[in-house]
C-alpha cells in the first residue's frame, strides 16, 4: 500500500462512515484487543492506524519472536496475520494460537482474491473496507475473554 492508497482509504473512511460496518462497538463498550503481525513496517503502521480508527486496541509484531512474546504475554481477542509473512511462518503462528488459546480467532489476510489457507479461522480480503468488515464480523462472534 503506497501513500496515495493510504490517503484514498482515509478519505473514503472519513466520507463514508455511515455505509461501513467497521466499528465493533462504540467508545462506551470495551474495545477488542487485536494482535496484528506483519513483516512490512509501512503496512504494519497503516493497518494499525486503520484498526485504531475503527476503535480496536492494537498490539503489533514484526517478527516471529515478537509475535510469540506478545501473544504469550497478552490476552488477545483476535489475532491477524498479514500476507507479508511467509505462509510457513503464519502456519506456525496460527498453531501457537490454537495450542495456547483455541477460542481465539486467527484472521489470515489473503495474498490474492482466490487464496485460501488450511490454517487460521478465516481468510479475509486485503482491501481495507473488506478487511475491516470481515474483522467486525469475527469480532461479533468471538468470545471476549478479558474483563471490561
Residue frames relative to the residue before (quaternion, step in Angstrom):
aa qw qx qy qz dx dy dz
X 1.0000 0.0000 0.0000 0.0000 0.00 0.00 0.00
X 0.2147 -0.7901 0.5628 0.1135 3.58 -0.74 1.00
X 0.7451 -0.4141 0.2796 0.4418 3.56 -1.32 0.08
X 0.6352 0.5298 -0.3325 0.4530 3.58 0.97 -0.83
X 0.6437 0.5142 -0.3195 0.4682 3.59 0.98 -0.82
X 0.6421 0.5282 -0.3199 0.4543 3.57 0.98 -0.84
X 0.6574 0.4956 -0.3065 0.4777 3.58 0.93 -0.89
X 0.6398 0.5243 -0.3195 0.4623 3.58 0.99 -0.83
X 0.6565 0.5040 -0.3084 0.4688 3.59 0.91 -0.92
X 0.6652 0.4997 -0.3096 0.4604 3.58 0.86 -0.94
X 0.6491 0.5154 -0.3150 0.4624 3.59 0.94 -0.85
X 0.6628 0.4993 -0.3069 0.4661 3.59 0.91 -0.90
X 0.6509 0.5155 -0.3195 0.4566 3.57 0.96 -0.86
X 0.6811 0.4893 -0.2915 0.4601 3.58 0.90 -0.88
X 0.7303 0.4400 -0.2387 0.4649 3.58 0.98 -0.79
X 0.7871 0.3212 -0.1498 0.5049 3.61 1.12 -0.58
X 0.1398 0.8353 -0.5237 0.0922 3.61 1.01 0.64
X 0.6826 0.5092 -0.3020 0.4285 3.58 0.89 -0.87
X 0.7153 0.4732 -0.2664 0.4399 3.59 1.02 -0.72
X 0.6895 0.4665 -0.2876 0.4735 3.58 1.19 -0.26
X 0.3012 -0.7373 0.5779 0.1781 3.55 -1.13 0.72
X 0.2383 0.8369 -0.4686 0.1523 3.60 0.72 0.96
X 0.6860 0.5048 -0.2923 0.4349 3.58 1.09 -0.45
X 0.3547 -0.7514 0.5134 0.2144 3.59 -0.69 1.05
X 0.7868 -0.1010 0.0771 0.6039 3.57 1.18 -0.32
X 0.5306 -0.6053 0.4520 0.3845 3.54 -1.20 0.07
X 0.7279 -0.4727 0.2777 0.4119 3.56 -1.25 0.19
X 0.6056 0.5520 -0.3741 0.4343 3.61 1.17 -0.27
X 0.6454 0.4801 -0.3245 0.4976 3.61 1.21 -0.35
X 0.6011 -0.5607 0.4220 0.3824 3.57 -1.23 0.47
X 0.4171 -0.7188 0.4961 0.2514 3.57 -0.86 0.92
X 0.4676 -0.6604 0.5177 0.2779 3.54 -1.20 0.64
X 0.3090 -0.7632 0.5468 0.1521 3.54 -0.90 1.01
X 0.0961 -0.8114 0.5763 -0.0184 3.55 -0.67 1.22
X 0.1918 -0.7179 0.6544 0.1397 3.55 -1.08 0.81
X 0.0708 -0.8103 0.5815 -0.0165 3.56 -0.55 1.23
X 0.0874 -0.8105 0.5791 0.0101 3.59 -0.74 1.08
X 0.1585 0.7643 -0.6076 0.1469 3.55 -0.94 1.01
X 0.4227 -0.6997 0.5194 0.2486 3.57 -1.12 0.67
X 0.6649 0.4985 -0.2948 0.4717 3.58 1.15 -0.59
X 0.3865 -0.7663 0.4581 0.2315 3.62 -0.42 1.17
X 0.6405 0.5145 -0.3320 0.4634 3.62 1.05 -0.68
X 0.6722 0.4786 -0.2889 0.4854 3.57 0.89 -0.92
X 0.5944 0.5653 -0.3503 0.4522 3.58 1.07 -0.72
X 0.6944 0.4650 -0.2667 0.4801 3.56 0.89 -0.95
X 0.6575 0.5198 -0.3141 0.4459 3.59 0.89 -0.93
X 0.7105 0.4378 -0.2745 0.4776 3.60 0.81 -0.92
X 0.5819 0.5545 -0.3738 0.4627 3.60 1.11 -0.58
X 0.6726 0.4858 -0.2918 0.4758 3.58 0.90 -0.91
X 0.6294 0.5376 -0.3201 0.4609 3.56 1.03 -0.82
X 0.6784 0.4818 -0.2838 0.4766 3.59 0.93 -0.90
X 0.6501 0.5005 -0.3184 0.4748 3.58 0.98 -0.78
X 0.6031 0.5498 -0.3454 0.4632 3.59 1.07 -0.71
X 0.7065 0.4243 -0.2400 0.5130 3.57 1.11 -0.74
X 0.5658 -0.6684 0.3342 0.3484 3.60 1.27 0.46
X 0.4360 0.6287 -0.5143 0.3875 3.59 1.03 0.76
X 0.3516 -0.6570 0.6077 0.2747 3.56 -1.26 0.45
X 0.1019 -0.8439 0.5267 -0.0062 3.58 -0.66 1.10
X 0.0905 -0.7219 0.6841 0.0515 3.50 -1.12 0.90
X 0.1915 -0.8122 0.5437 0.0895 3.60 -0.90 0.88
X 0.0853 -0.7546 0.6478 0.0600 3.51 -1.34 0.44
X 0.1915 -0.8127 0.5438 0.0845 3.56 -0.82 1.00
X 0.7425 0.2743 -0.2011 0.5770 3.60 1.29 -0.01
X 0.6572 -0.4944 0.3872 0.4168 3.54 -1.28 0.31
X 0.6574 0.5184 -0.3056 0.4536 3.59 0.91 -0.93
X 0.6581 0.5014 -0.3065 0.4707 3.56 0.93 -0.91
X 0.6227 0.5444 -0.3346 0.4515 3.58 1.02 -0.79
X 0.6751 0.4933 -0.2935 0.4633 3.58 0.82 -1.02
X 0.6552 0.5162 -0.3105 0.4560 3.58 0.90 -0.92
X 0.6873 0.4795 -0.2863 0.4645 3.59 0.81 -1.01
X 0.6761 0.5064 -0.3053 0.4397 3.57 0.87 -0.94
X 0.7113 0.4600 -0.2703 0.4575 3.59 0.82 -0.96
X 0.7174 0.4179 -0.2506 0.4979 3.60 1.16 -0.51
X 0.6997 0.4407 -0.2649 0.4960 3.59 1.26 -0.04
X 0.2981 -0.7029 0.6071 0.2200 3.52 -1.36 -0.09
X 0.0013 0.8641 -0.4998 0.0590 3.54 0.40 1.30
X 0.4432 -0.6846 0.5211 0.2517 3.52 -1.16 0.72
X 0.7906 0.0396 0.0293 0.6104 3.56 1.08 -0.83
X 0.1775 -0.7450 0.6329 0.1137 3.56 -1.16 0.71
X 0.1080 -0.7833 0.6107 0.0424 3.59 -0.96 0.93
X 0.1264 -0.7909 0.5978 0.0348 3.57 -0.84 1.07
X 0.3359 -0.7796 0.5066 0.1506 3.55 -0.58 1.25
X 0.5872 -0.6005 0.4315 0.3292 3.55 -1.22 0.55
X 0.5601 0.6061 -0.3965 0.4023 3.63 1.22 -0.17
X 0.6131 0.4956 -0.3466 0.5082 3.58 1.30 -0.11
X 0.5352 -0.6310 0.4495 0.3367 3.58 -0.94 0.87
X 0.6071 -0.6075 0.3813 0.3419 3.55 -1.03 0.84
X 0.6329 0.5300 -0.3494 0.4431 3.61 0.95 -0.75
X 0.6594 0.4886 -0.2972 0.4880 3.59 1.07 -0.74
X 0.6380 0.5157 -0.3289 0.4678 3.59 0.99 -0.80
X 0.6255 0.5340 -0.3346 0.4600 3.57 1.04 -0.76
X 0.6449 0.5063 -0.3148 0.4782 3.61 1.00 -0.80
X 0.6429 0.5197 -0.3188 0.4636 3.58 0.97 -0.85
X 0.6584 0.5028 -0.3044 0.4701 3.59 0.92 -0.91
X 0.6351 0.5344 -0.3185 0.4579 3.57 1.06 -0.76
X 0.6274 0.5267 -0.3277 0.4707 3.60 1.02 -0.78
X 0.6511 0.5053 -0.3120 0.4727 3.56 0.93 -0.91
X 0.6740 0.5028 -0.2954 0.4535 3.59 0.85 -0.97
X 0.6692 0.5083 -0.2975 0.4531 3.59 0.99 -0.81
X 0.7750 0.3707 -0.1810 0.4787 3.59 0.85 -0.97
X 0.8073 0.0397 0.0064 0.5888 3.59 1.11 -0.56
X 0.1559 -0.8573 0.4838 0.0818 3.59 0.44 1.22
X 0.6696 0.5062 -0.3166 0.4417 3.62 1.10 -0.48
X 0.5609 0.5978 -0.3928 0.4168 3.61 1.26 -0.14
X 0.3443 -0.7498 0.5219 0.2165 3.61 -0.61 1.06
X 0.2024 -0.7500 0.6208 0.1053 3.54 -1.13 0.82
X 0.1621 -0.7831 0.5976 0.0582 3.54 -0.62 1.19
X 0.1537 -0.7809 0.6031 0.0533 3.55 -0.77 1.09
X 0.2829 -0.7545 0.5687 0.1651 3.57 -0.65 1.12
X 0.4192 -0.7487 0.4625 0.2232 3.56 -0.68 1.13
X 0.4779 -0.6576 0.5102 0.2810 3.50 -1.30 0.49
X 0.7985 0.0304 0.0034 0.6012 3.56 1.23 -0.35
X 0.7222 -0.4820 0.2865 0.4051 3.57 -1.27 0.24
X 0.7754 0.3251 -0.1864 0.5083 3.63 1.06 -0.54
X 0.4173 0.7122 -0.4664 0.3180 3.57 1.24 0.31
X 0.0857 0.7465 -0.6581 0.0474 3.52 -1.13 0.76
X 0.2268 -0.8070 0.5398 0.0766 3.55 -0.99 0.84
X 0.4517 -0.6854 0.5039 0.2688 3.55 -1.22 0.53
X 0.6712 0.3925 -0.3110 0.5466 3.58 1.19 0.55
X 0.6935 0.4377 -0.3434 0.4578 3.54 -1.22 0.47
X 0.5851 -0.5954 0.4375 0.3342 3.54 -1.31 0.38
X 0.7974 -0.0544 0.0932 0.5938 3.55 0.95 -0.94
X 0.2965 -0.7099 0.6084 0.1950 3.55 -1.20 0.65
X 0.0972 -0.8193 0.5645 0.0236 3.58 -0.84 0.98
X 0.5914 -0.5667 0.4647 0.3364 3.49 -1.32 0.55
X 0.4564 -0.7198 0.4484 0.2694 3.63 -0.89 0.81
X 0.5009 0.6483 -0.4481 0.3578 3.63 1.18 -0.27
X 0.6127 -0.6267 0.3365 0.3444 3.62 -0.84 0.98
X 0.6985 0.4608 -0.2954 0.4610 3.62 0.76 -0.94
X 0.6637 0.4935 -0.3010 0.4748 3.59 0.95 -0.88
X 0.6284 0.5418 -0.3214 0.4563 3.58 1.01 -0.84
X 0.7003 0.4662 -0.2739 0.4660 3.59 0.82 -0.99
X 0.6457 0.5120 -0.3237 0.4648 3.59 0.99 -0.76
X 0.6477 0.5020 -0.3120 0.4808 3.60 1.01 -0.80
X 0.6415 0.5217 -0.3168 0.4648 3.56 0.98 -0.83
X 0.6434 0.5120 -0.3201 0.4706 3.59 0.97 -0.82
X 0.6364 0.5221 -0.3283 0.4633 3.61 1.01 -0.76
X 0.6565 0.4907 -0.3020 0.4868 3.59 0.97 -0.87
X 0.6394 0.5407 -0.3246 0.4399 3.59 0.96 -0.85
X 0.6372 0.5356 -0.3293 0.4457 3.61 1.04 -0.70
X 0.7561 0.4029 -0.2056 0.4730 3.57 1.04 -0.75
X 0.6125 0.5705 -0.3722 0.4010 3.60 1.13 -0.38
X 0.4764 -0.6517 0.5168 0.2849 3.52 -1.20 0.63
X 0.2755 -0.7634 0.5643 0.1511 3.59 -0.58 1.16
X 0.2437 -0.8352 0.4846 0.0906 3.54 -0.40 1.28
X 0.6732 0.5239 -0.3105 0.4193 3.56 0.99 -0.74
X 0.5108 -0.6275 0.4815 0.3368 3.55 -1.20 0.47
X 0.5739 -0.6146 0.4254 0.3347 3.54 -1.18 0.59
